[in-house]
Structure formats: C-alpha cells, structure tokens
C-alpha cells in the first residue's frame, strides 16, 4: 500500500469517528437520553436500577399531560443537585389537595391505580401557578416531591420518560 493511501484511510476513519461522536452528543443533549433510576420514589411503576428512555425534545411541542413521567432539575427548596423523576399530577391553574388518602384536582378525586399506597399526609388546597406543575412519586409515602418542596417550575423539566428498556422482562411503555 502506498503511504498516501494509508493516510487517506486513517483520515477517513478519524472523520467517521468524529462525526459519530458529534451526532451522539447532539442526540443525547437535545433529543433523547437513557437514564438509570437511582431511587424507589416511583415504585411500583419504575423499579430501582430500571433503565428508561427520556424524550428531551418532542415533549416541548406536544406539552405535558397529567400522568406523564418527567425528569427535571429539582428546585432549590428540594436541597438536591441530582435530577429527579416523578409523575405530573397537577397542571397550571388547577387546584390541588391531598386529604384522606386521596389526591383531589379541582375538588374531584384523582383515580390512581399506579401508586404503591395512598398518601398518609395532607396538602393544600393550593392553586398551581402558571408555568408550574405539581409532581409526585408513585411511592407516595417515600418520595421527596411537590408535597414537600412545592411547585415545579416548567423550565426545570428536561424530559419526559417514554419507556423502560431494561430489564428486558419489563420492556415497554410506562403506565400513565
């Protein structure tokens, strides 16, 4: 082989690797990301060490809905630097209240067949401000969430969890 041919081949491989790294970084930063679940706050829906895929782009166009599971930077009042994952329970402008083991939205009980157990605390009533959400873990009595640290500003939300990809025996969409 000629020296020029070898250096051209090496240069092509380097170009391919650089382009792949840039595409990977762009996708992970702005479009989709894999996350490992570090706590049991979302039991029974998401188990410890489950792996989920998080949409970081499209939820911005479709909006968030009650039941969506979101990843976010916690507000300062949560006293944590690690991202959280919780379920959207209350939407902007709604009245939220937790009493007698039930969550109420605008004075109507919320049907929640995904929770570990009913909440053993009281909260509210409180009106959720515009550009904010009320989020809770499915493991209600073992979750640091909006009932402890308040409303979640919309700008703190970095993505919406779409589906679990690991372990394979629980592969699939996350229950709403």
C-alpha atoms as a printed R data frame, in Angstrom:
    type eleno elety resid chain resno       x      y      z
1   ATOM     1    CA   UNK     A     1   0.000  0.000  0.000
2   ATOM     2    CA   UNK     A     2   1.080  3.492 -0.655
3   ATOM     3    CA   UNK     A     3   1.749  5.951  2.117
4   ATOM     4    CA   UNK     A     4  -0.905  8.334  0.703
5   ATOM     5    CA   UNK     A     5  -3.492  5.551  0.599
6   ATOM     6    CA   UNK     A     6  -2.856  4.614  4.253
7   ATOM     7    CA   UNK     A     7  -3.016  8.211  5.472
8   ATOM     8    CA   UNK     A     8  -6.223  8.746  3.459
9   ATOM     9    CA   UNK     A     9  -7.774  5.661  5.068
10  ATOM    10    CA   UNK     A    10  -6.758  6.793  8.549
11  ATOM    11    CA   UNK     A    11  -8.170 10.258  7.870
12  ATOM    12    CA   UNK     A    12 -11.498  8.736  6.731
13  ATOM    13    CA   UNK     A    13 -11.752  6.632  9.899
14  ATOM    14    CA   UNK     A    14 -10.985  9.682 12.065
15  ATOM    15    CA   UNK     A    15 -13.666 11.696 10.209
16  ATOM    16    CA   UNK     A    16 -16.238  8.936 10.727
17  ATOM    17    CA   UNK     A    17 -15.432  8.671 14.441
18  ATOM    18    CA   UNK     A    18 -15.587 12.453 14.941
19  ATOM    19    CA   UNK     A    19 -18.931 12.710 13.113
20  ATOM    20    CA   UNK     A    20 -20.333  9.795 15.135
21  ATOM    21    CA   UNK     A    21 -19.231 11.397 18.411
22  ATOM    22    CA   UNK     A    22 -20.767 14.754 17.447
23  ATOM    23    CA   UNK     A    23 -24.062 13.121 16.398
24  ATOM    24    CA   UNK     A    24 -24.147 11.098 19.609
25  ATOM    25    CA   UNK     A    25 -23.544 14.212 21.715
26  ATOM    26    CA   UNK     A    26 -26.257 16.179 19.865
27  ATOM    27    CA   UNK     A    27 -28.792 13.361 20.219
28  ATOM    28    CA   UNK     A    28 -28.077 12.819 23.919
29  ATOM    29    CA   UNK     A    29 -28.041 16.520 24.751
30  ATOM    30    CA   UNK     A    30 -31.091 17.661 22.804
31  ATOM    31    CA   UNK     A    31 -33.237 14.732 21.631
32  ATOM    32    CA   UNK     A    32 -33.211 11.527 23.678
33  ATOM    33    CA   UNK     A    33 -31.307 10.144 26.640
34  ATOM    34    CA   UNK     A    34 -31.090  6.885 28.555
35  ATOM    35    CA   UNK     A    35 -31.435  7.159 32.353
36  ATOM    36    CA   UNK     A    36 -30.877  4.759 35.234
37  ATOM    37    CA   UNK     A    37 -33.416  5.083 38.063
38  ATOM    38    CA   UNK     A    38 -31.481  5.630 41.325
39  ATOM    39    CA   UNK     A    39 -34.277  5.596 43.937
40  ATOM    40    CA   UNK     A    40 -37.533  3.861 44.793
41  ATOM    41    CA   UNK     A    41 -39.689  7.007 44.649
42  ATOM    42    CA   UNK     A    42 -41.532  5.750 41.552
43  ATOM    43    CA   UNK     A    43 -42.273  2.234 42.819
44  ATOM    44    CA   UNK     A    44 -44.166  0.196 41.709
45  ATOM    45    CA   UNK     A    45 -44.177  1.759 38.207
46  ATOM    46    CA   UNK     A    46 -40.391  2.054 37.890
47  ATOM    47    CA   UNK     A    47 -38.080 -0.187 39.908
48  ATOM    48    CA   UNK     A    48 -34.631  0.672 41.253
49  ATOM    49    CA   UNK     A    49 -31.969  0.423 38.550
50  ATOM    50    CA   UNK     A    50 -34.513  0.245 35.705
51  ATOM    51    CA   UNK     A    51 -33.326  1.953 32.544
52  ATOM    52    CA   UNK     A    52 -35.686  4.345 30.774
53  ATOM    53    CA   UNK     A    53 -35.545  6.380 27.588
54  ATOM    54    CA   UNK     A    54 -36.253 10.087 28.075
55  ATOM    55    CA   UNK     A    55 -37.592 12.355 25.314
56  ATOM    56    CA   UNK     A    56 -35.820 15.704 25.662
57  ATOM    57    CA   UNK     A    57 -37.256 17.426 22.586
58  ATOM    58    CA   UNK     A    58 -40.707 16.401 21.399
59  ATOM    59    CA   UNK     A    59 -42.496 16.947 24.738
60  ATOM    60    CA   UNK     A    60 -41.774 20.661 24.254
61  ATOM    61    CA   UNK     A    61 -44.067 20.641 21.207
62  ATOM    62    CA   UNK     A    62 -46.791 18.274 22.462
63  ATOM    63    CA   UNK     A    63 -46.953 19.661 26.005
64  ATOM    64    CA   UNK     A    64 -47.193 17.789 29.276
65  ATOM    65    CA   UNK     A    65 -50.282 15.983 30.475
66  ATOM    66    CA   UNK     A    66 -51.415 14.574 33.789
67  ATOM    67    CA   UNK     A    67 -49.809 11.179 34.234
68  ATOM    68    CA   UNK     A    68 -46.665 11.950 32.230
69  ATOM    69    CA   UNK     A    69 -43.460 10.904 33.982
70  ATOM    70    CA   UNK     A    70 -40.873 13.676 33.806
71  ATOM    71    CA   UNK     A    71 -37.182 14.133 34.540
72  ATOM    72    CA   UNK     A    72 -36.202 17.500 35.978
73  ATOM    73    CA   UNK     A    73 -33.722 19.575 37.907
74  ATOM    74    CA   UNK     A    74 -35.272 19.909 41.365
75  ATOM    75    CA   UNK     A    75 -35.983 23.401 42.693
76  ATOM    76    CA   UNK     A    76 -33.580 24.802 45.315
77  ATOM    77    CA   UNK     A    77 -36.120 24.039 48.053
78  ATOM    78    CA   UNK     A    78 -35.601 20.304 47.371
79  ATOM    79    CA   UNK     A    79 -31.958 20.591 48.522
80  ATOM    80    CA   UNK     A    80 -30.638 18.248 45.826
81  ATOM    81    CA   UNK     A    81 -28.368 18.613 42.822
82  ATOM    82    CA   UNK     A    82 -29.339 15.254 41.244
83  ATOM    83    CA   UNK     A    83 -32.135 15.115 38.671
84  ATOM    84    CA   UNK     A    84 -35.482 13.698 39.873
85  ATOM    85    CA   UNK     A    85 -38.078 11.591 38.075
86  ATOM    86    CA   UNK     A    86 -41.736 11.999 39.105
87  ATOM    87    CA   UNK     A    87 -45.264 11.875 37.707
88  ATOM    88    CA   UNK     A    88 -47.147 15.036 36.658
89  ATOM    89    CA   UNK     A    89 -50.230 15.213 38.882
90  ATOM    90    CA   UNK     A    90 -51.375 18.848 38.758
91  ATOM    91    CA   UNK     A    91 -51.341 21.209 35.791
92  ATOM    92    CA   UNK     A    92 -51.028 25.011 35.720
93  ATOM    93    CA   UNK     A    93 -54.122 26.769 37.067
94  ATOM    94    CA   UNK     A    94 -55.570 23.712 38.812
95  ATOM    95    CA   UNK     A    95 -56.407 23.421 42.498
96  ATOM    96    CA   UNK     A    96 -54.570 20.532 44.174
97  ATOM    97    CA   UNK     A    97 -55.301 18.979 47.529
98  ATOM    98    CA   UNK     A    98 -54.246 15.789 49.291
99  ATOM    99    CA   UNK     A    99 -56.538 14.611 52.083
100 ATOM   100    CA   UNK     A   100 -57.934 11.392 53.491
101 ATOM   101    CA   UNK     A   101 -55.504  9.297 51.423
102 ATOM   102    CA   UNK     A   102 -56.599 10.789 48.079
103 ATOM   103    CA   UNK     A   103 -55.413 13.439 45.660
104 ATOM   104    CA   UNK     A   104 -58.036 15.929 44.535
105 ATOM   105    CA   UNK     A   105 -57.815 18.063 41.407
106 ATOM   106    CA   UNK     A   106 -60.344 20.916 41.350
107 ATOM   107    CA   UNK     A   107 -62.250 19.124 44.162
108 ATOM   108    CA   UNK     A   108 -62.519 15.877 42.161
109 ATOM   109    CA   UNK     A   109 -60.729 12.723 43.369
110 ATOM   110    CA   UNK     A   110 -57.967 11.553 41.061
111 ATOM   111    CA   UNK     A   111 -58.072  7.890 40.022
112 ATOM   112    CA   UNK     A   112 -54.566  6.498 40.562
113 ATOM   113    CA   UNK     A   113 -54.154  2.780 40.001
114 ATOM   114    CA   UNK     A   114 -50.379  3.167 39.656
115 ATOM   115    CA   UNK     A   115 -49.480  4.214 43.247
116 ATOM   116    CA   UNK     A   116 -47.800  1.969 45.821
117 ATOM   117    CA   UNK     A   117 -50.149  3.055 48.618
118 ATOM   118    CA   UNK     A   118 -52.390  6.017 49.436
119 ATOM   119    CA   UNK     A   119 -50.648  9.134 50.765
120 ATOM   120    CA   UNK     A   120 -50.580  9.333 54.574
121 ATOM   121    CA   UNK     A   121 -50.266 13.134 54.647
122 ATOM   122    CA   UNK     A   122 -52.345 16.227 53.946
123 ATOM   123    CA   UNK     A   123 -51.514 19.003 51.474
124 ATOM   124    CA   UNK     A   124 -53.281 22.137 50.281
125 ATOM   125    CA   UNK     A   125 -55.575 23.203 48.911
126 ATOM   126    CA   UNK     A   126 -53.234 25.129 46.652
127 ATOM   127    CA   UNK     A   127 -53.594 26.669 43.181
128 ATOM   128    CA   UNK     A   128 -50.796 25.670 40.817
129 ATOM   129    CA   UNK     A   129 -49.260 28.798 39.254
130 ATOM   130    CA   UNK     A   130 -48.916 29.263 35.517
131 ATOM   131    CA   UNK     A   131 -45.665 27.753 34.176
132 ATOM   132    CA   UNK     A   132 -45.523 25.266 37.067
133 ATOM   133    CA   UNK     A   133 -46.566 21.678 37.769
134 ATOM   134    CA   UNK     A   134 -47.321 19.586 40.829
135 ATOM   135    CA   UNK     A   135 -45.336 16.345 40.619
136 ATOM   136    CA   UNK     A   136 -45.397 13.289 42.880
137 ATOM   137    CA   UNK     A   137 -43.650  9.942 43.072
138 ATOM   138    CA   UNK     A   138 -45.823  6.842 42.733
139 ATOM   139    CA   UNK     A   139 -44.361  5.640 46.031
140 ATOM   140    CA   UNK     A   140 -46.274  8.478 47.714
141 ATOM   141    CA   UNK     A   141 -45.107  7.978 51.288
142 ATOM   142    CA   UNK     A   142 -41.444  7.577 50.315
143 ATOM   143    CA   UNK     A   143 -40.989 10.326 47.759
144 ATOM   144    CA   UNK     A   144 -39.494 13.796 48.073
145 ATOM   145    CA   UNK     A   145 -41.833 15.623 45.729
146 ATOM   146    CA   UNK     A   146 -44.075 18.681 45.357
147 ATOM   147    CA   UNK     A   147 -45.940 17.932 48.575
148 ATOM   148    CA   UNK     A   148 -42.623 18.613 50.396
149 ATOM   149    CA   UNK     A   149 -40.846 21.267 48.323
150 ATOM   150    CA   UNK     A   150 -43.622 22.958 46.365
151 ATOM   151    CA   UNK     A   151 -44.424 23.528 42.728
152 ATOM   152    CA   UNK     A   152 -42.054 22.530 39.948
153 ATOM   153    CA   UNK     A   153 -41.222 25.386 37.556
154 ATOM   154    CA   UNK     A   154 -41.805 24.291 33.952
155 ATOM   155    CA   UNK     A   155 -38.316 25.429 32.922
156 ATOM   156    CA   UNK     A   156 -36.768 22.830 35.276
157 ATOM   157    CA   UNK     A   157 -38.225 19.943 33.263
158 ATOM   158    CA   UNK     A   158 -35.616 18.369 30.995
159 ATOM   159    CA   UNK     A   159 -37.609 15.490 29.522
160 ATOM   160    CA   UNK     A   160 -40.467 13.013 29.589
161 ATOM   161    CA   UNK     A   161 -39.782  9.326 30.254
162 ATOM   162    CA   UNK     A   162 -41.211  7.261 27.399
163 ATOM   163    CA   UNK     A   163 -40.441  3.614 28.021
164 ATOM   164    CA   UNK     A   164 -38.357  1.178 30.023
165 ATOM   165    CA   UNK     A   165 -35.765 -0.736 28.012
166 ATOM   166    CA   UNK     A   166 -34.111 -2.661 30.848
167 ATOM   167    CA   UNK     A   167 -34.637 -5.162 32.290
168 ATOM   168    CA   UNK     A   168 -35.982 -6.863 29.186
169 ATOM   169    CA   UNK     A   169 -38.734 -8.711 31.075
170 ATOM   170    CA   UNK     A   170 -40.311 -5.300 31.878
171 ATOM   171    CA   UNK     A   171 -39.593 -3.674 28.489
172 ATOM   172    CA   UNK     A   172 -42.379 -1.350 27.352
173 ATOM   173    CA   UNK     A   173 -44.196  1.943 27.671
174 ATOM   174    CA   UNK     A   174 -44.503  3.457 31.133
175 ATOM   175    CA   UNK     A   175 -48.028  3.311 32.572
176 ATOM   176    CA   UNK     A   176 -49.965  6.591 32.625
